[in-house]
Amino acid sequence: DAAVRARYGVPADRYADFAALRGDPSDGLPGVPGVGEKTAARLIERYGSIDGILAALDDSDSSFAPGLRTKLAAARDYLAVAPTVVRVALDVALPELPTALPTAPADPERLLELAGRWNLAGSARRLVDALAARADA
C-alpha cells in the first residue's frame, strides 16, 4: 500500500478507480479526457471512489470546477461501468491448474494473434521476455 500511495498518491485499494479516471493504455482504459494523474489522485482523495465522485456530480453543492464537472459528466456512462471492468474478479470458479511457470508460450502464434487483436503486443512481449529471462536464470 505504501508503494502505491508514494507513486500514485492513492491507497492501493483505490488504484483501480484511479486508473479508470486517468486512463491506462496498457490495460485498454481510455480514462476521462482531460483528467490526468494529479487530478485523478485528488478526486480519489476527496471523494474516495468513482461511486463517490458520481454521487458528488449529482449534488449541486459539490465544489467541482465547472470544466472538471463537465468532463466528468460527459464520462458518466464510462465511469459507471469502468470499476466493473478494472477490478479483479474474485468470484470466479477456477479449475485446479499447475503452478509451475512455463518458460515460453504454449502456442506462440495464438498469442501473437490475440495480442494483435486486443492491442496487447507490448504486454505480450514483456510476458514472453519475462518467461525467457526466468528460463535463463
Secondary structure, 3 states (H helix, E strand, C coil): CHHHHHHHCCCHHHHHHHHHHHCEHHHCECCCCCCCHHHHHHHHHHHCCHHHHHHHHCCCCCCCCHHHHHHHHHCHHHHHHHHHHHCCCCCCCCCCCCCCCCCCCCCHHHHHHHHHHCCCHHHHHHHHHHHHHHHHC
